[in-house]
Amino acid sequence: MKAVSREKQLRTVVEALDLDALILMSPENFAYGTGLHIITVSMIRPRQAFLIIPRNGEPEMVLCSIEVSLARQEGWVEKITPYTEFVDHPMDMLAGRLRELGLASGKLGMDNDYFPLSSYERFRELLPDANLVNTTESVAAVRAVKAPDEVAFIEKGTRATHRAILDAMTASKSGDTEKDMCLKIATGMLANGGDGTAFLCFASGDRTPMAHAMATDRVPQPGEIIRFDVGAVYGAYSSDFARTYSAGSPTDLQKQTYSALVRSQKAVIEAVVPAMAAEDLYYLTRDAFEKNGLPFRQAHIGHSFGVELHESPMLRPGEKTKLVPGMVLNIEPSVYDEFGVKYHTEDLLEVTETGFRLMTLGFAPEELPVIGQIITA
């Protein structure tokens, strides 16, 4: 991701809130600000990392010493204060560096929604005169509008995931277990450039109502629905994509429910335009469900997407944030039929100057797909 535009956007938070410095410390904000994918920052939470953007001066990092070589080779921030794990406490190093910068009593923007309590208490003891401002929402607002290179990176991963799913479900057959099918998807995502799997939610039959079920050795039977929501890791980002299939011999109810869901999702996506409120998409989904004869009972119907799976704004009642070009949204309605079976489809789009641009390989087919069937993207 381009450093200049990222730094410029984050400095708008510094100016808007009249901060002496903005400090990004959540794994997601650190990755966004630095453009670095350092897996230990998120996987080993005590190994904290910080990006400091002072009002006056160049951005700099405080980082565990074992990650400095990666940061120098792949990052854009030149000034790095390293600390030695188990010898130095990250908060001590951060506070010490802020003192050196003359910011011990400054107005500091922090990720307060993330700040671990023990870290917060230690930091306050070290810098009791600092004025800490919660900048979680302000940084989230900056992240909500993606730069063109960020959109392109997310789109590449999304399309690679979609292709992996099309290939995997075409290669699946009656008698395969949930794990067999899920493994095909995971293998395809890695073969298509993924660095790993972010999540693999996969269920069939009476397991479909489980929102985040993992694949099992269960063999989906003819007449049953298969539903999955999966994502691969692409650097600091991931993909997020859902589809519904039939294991074979779908019933009329299943065909009708699925088709109505896809029509509803498509109608909502095609209604996306700049300046509409995020909550408008929620109510449009409710109305589309009613028009297509579907029961509606979702708390949200999608979300903004970026370095986190669920970013702001969420597409829910009460979310008044206006859509603007550059926002990237997942639209993911789901529905239960009269037997409690769940159907789900999810696609990613970019809000443009005139409407939207689909970032997947295409909408889900309106006819319920069956495993082993070739679907043209």
N, C-alpha and C positions, 0 to 999 in steps of 0.2 A: 504494500500500500504506500502511496506517495506521502512522504514525511511533511512536506511544506504545507499542503492543504490540511493535514491532520493537526499540525501545530497551530495553524492559523485559526481553525475552528475552535480548538480548545482555549485559545487566548480570548475568544469572545466571552467565555465564562469568567475569566479573570477580570476583564473590563466591566462586564455587566454587573458583577457582584462586588466590584472594587476590592479585589483580593490582592494580598501581597504575594501569594503563591497558590497554585492549584496542585494538589497532590493526589495522584491516581494510585490506588493500592488494591482495589478488588482485582482478581485475576482477569476479569473481562475488560475492565477499564485500562488496566496496565497493558494488556495485549492490544487494545484499540489504540492507545496513545503512542506506544512504541513501535507497533507493527511487528512485534516479536511473538513467536510461538515457542514459549518455554514451558514444557509440560509440567515441570515440578512446581511452578508457581500456582497452578490450580490443583495438582494432584497431592502435593505435600504442603499443606496450608501453613505450617510454621515457617516454611522457607519463603518468607514474604519478600516482595519486590515493590519498589516505589518509583514512580516518575514524578519529578518535581518540575513544575513550570512556573518559575518566578516571574513576577511582573517585569522586573528589570534583570535581564541576564538570559543566558542560554538554558534550555532544558537539560536536566541531568537525571541519572538514575542512582538508586541505592539497591544493590543486587548481591545475591550470594556469589562468592568468588568462583564456584565451580561452573557458573553459567556466564561468566564474563566473556570468555572466548566466543561463545555463540552470539552474544549480544553485540560484540564488536564486529563480527563478520556479517551478521544479517540485519542489524538494527541501524538506525540513523542517529541515535543519541550518542554523542562522542564522550561526554564526561560521565564517568561511572565511579561511584564510591563502593568498593567491594567490602563484604563482611565475611568472616570465617564462621561457618556453621558450628554450633556447640561451643564456640569461643565468644563470639559477639552476639548480642541480642539485636534482631533487626530494628526494633523500635529505638534502642539506644543509638544505633548508627544513624537512623533517620533524624532523631532529635538533635544529635551532635552535628550533623550536616546542616540542619536548619539554623542552629546557633551560629555556625561559621558563616552562613549567608546573611546573618543579621536579622533573622526572622523569628527569634525566640518569643517575641511578643507580637508577632504579626497576625494579620487576618488570613487564616489558612482554610482553603476549601478542601474538604476531605470526603471520602466515600463513607459517610456515617452509617448508611444502611448496611454496609458490609463489615465495618470495623469490629473485630472480635473484642469482647468486653475486657479480657485480660490485657490485650494490646492497648486498648483505649486508656485503661487505668494507668498503665505504665507510662504511656505517652504524656498523660496529664500531669503525672508526678514530675516528669522530666522537663516539661514546658508548661508550667502552671499559668503563665501569663499569656499564652497563645489564645487567640480568639478563633475557635473552630466553627466553621460554617459547613452545614450539610449541603454538598453540591451533587448529591446522587441524581436528583431529578434534572438539574441543569446539564450535567454531562449526558444523561440519557436523551435529552432533547437534541443535543448535538449529534449523538450517535444515530438518532432516528433518520436523519437525512444522509444517505450514502453518497460518497464521491463516485464518479464513473468507474474508476478502477476497482473500487470495492464492490460495486454492482456486478461488474464483469467477473470478478473472482467468485462471488457467491453464485452467480448464474452458471458458471462452468461446473461447480460442484453439484448444483441441483440437477443439471442435465445429465451429468455422469451417473448420478444416483437413479434418475428416472430410467436411463438406458439399462442399467444393471437390473432393475426390477422387471422391465419388459422382457429382457433376455432370460432372467431366472424363472419367471412364471410361465414363459413359453416352453422352457426346458423341463418344467415340473409335470408330474403325471400322477394318475390315480395310484394310490399305494405309497406315495411319498409321505413321510411324516412332516409335521410342522418344522422340525429341526432340519430336515433335508431341504425343504424349500427356503428356509431362512438362511441356511449355509450358502445356497446358490446366490441369494441376494448379497450376502456379505462378501463372498468371493468376487462377485461382479463389481461391487463398489470399490474394493481394493485394486482390482485389475484396471479399473477406470480412473485411477489416480488418487484414490482415498488414502489417507495416512493411517486410518484405523476406523473402527466403528464407534459412533457416538451412542447409539441406542438401537435396539432391535426388538420392537414390540410386535408380537405375532401371535394370532389366536384363530381358532376355528370353532364352528359349532356353538355349543353352549358356553364357550369361553370368550366369545366375541364381546360381551358386555364389559369385560375386564379392561379398563382403560389402558393399562400398561403391562399386559401379560407377556411373559417370555415364552418362546417356542418350547414345545415339549415333544415327547416321542409319540404323541397322539397322531393317528392317521385320519385326516379329514375324509369324511364319507360323502358319496354322491348325495346331492340334495342339501349339503351344508355350505354355509358361507365362510369364507376366509377373509380376515381383515388384518391389515398390518400398517404400522406407522414406524418408519425407520429413518436413520440418518447416518452419514459417514463423516469422519473428521477430515477437513481440508485445511491444514495449517491451524491458525487460531479460530477458524470458522468451522461450520458443519453444514449438513443439509438436513431437511425435515420434509418428509414426503409420505403421504398415505394413500392407499388404494384398497378396494374391495374386490374380491374374486369369488367365483363359485367353484366348488370342488367337482362339479358335474351335475347334470340333470337338475338345473335350477327350477324352482316352482314359479308359478305365475306371480304369487305374492312377492317373492324375492326379486323377480325381474322388474315388477312395477315399483317396488320400494326403492330399489337401486336407481332405476331410470329417473324417478322423481327427484331423488337426491342430487344426481348429477345435473339435471336441468336447473334445480334451485341454485346450486353452486355457480353454474355458468352464468345465470341471470345476475347474481350478485357481483361477480367479477366484472361482467360487462357493464355494470352500472358505476364502476369506480371512476371518479373524476377528481381533480384537485379542488380544494376548498370545502369539500364535504367533511362533516365531522366523522371521526372514527366510529362513533356509536351509530351513525346512520347505516353502516354496513350490517350491524347487528339487527336493526329493525327491518332492513331490506331482506335479510335472510328469514326472519320470522314471517314476513309477508309472503315470500316465495314458497316457504313450507306450506303455509295455509293455502295458497293458490294451487299447489301440487298435491294437496291432500295428505300432508305429512304432519305428525305431531311435533311440536317444537318445545324443547326443554334444555337449552344450552345456556351456560353462564357467560360464555363468549363464543364467537364464531371464527376467531383467528387472532393474529398478533403480528406486530412488527418483528423483524428478523435481522440478525446481524451476528456479532460475536457471541450473543446469547440466543438461546432458542426463543425465549419470550422476551421481547424488548417492548419498550413503550413507543407508541400507544397500543394497548390491548383493544381489541374490537369488541366492546362490551357496553352495556347501558351506563350512561354517565360520563363516558370518555368524550370530552368535547374537543380534543385536539383536532385541528384541521389537517387534512391530508395535503401534502405538498410534493411536487416532483422530486424524485430521488428517494422517497420512502419505499421500503421493500416490505411487502405484507404476505403472510400466509393466510389463505382463506380455507378453513377446514370445518365445514358443517358435518354433522353426524346425526344419525337417526336410528331409532329402534322400531322394528316391526311388531306386530301384535303378539308375537311369540317371544319377544325380548331379545331377538338377535340384533346385533349392532352393525351398521354400515357406516363407512367413513371415507371421505376423499379429501385430499389436501393438495393445493397448488400454490406456487409462489409467483408473485407479480411485482412489477415496478410501477409506481405511480409516475406518469409522464405529464407533460404540459397539457396534453389534450385528453388524457384518459388513463389507460393502463397498457402494459406490455407483459405478456405471459413469459415467465422465465423457465418454466418446465418445457418438456418436449411437446406438450399439448394437453388439452383437457382429457379427462377420463372418458372412455367410450360410453355412449348412452345406453348401449346394450350390455348387460352384465357379462363381463368376460369370464371364461372358463379356463382353468389351468390347462396348459398344453396348447392353447390357442395363440396364434400369431396376431399381435396387435400392431398396427402401423402407427408410428409416432407422427 
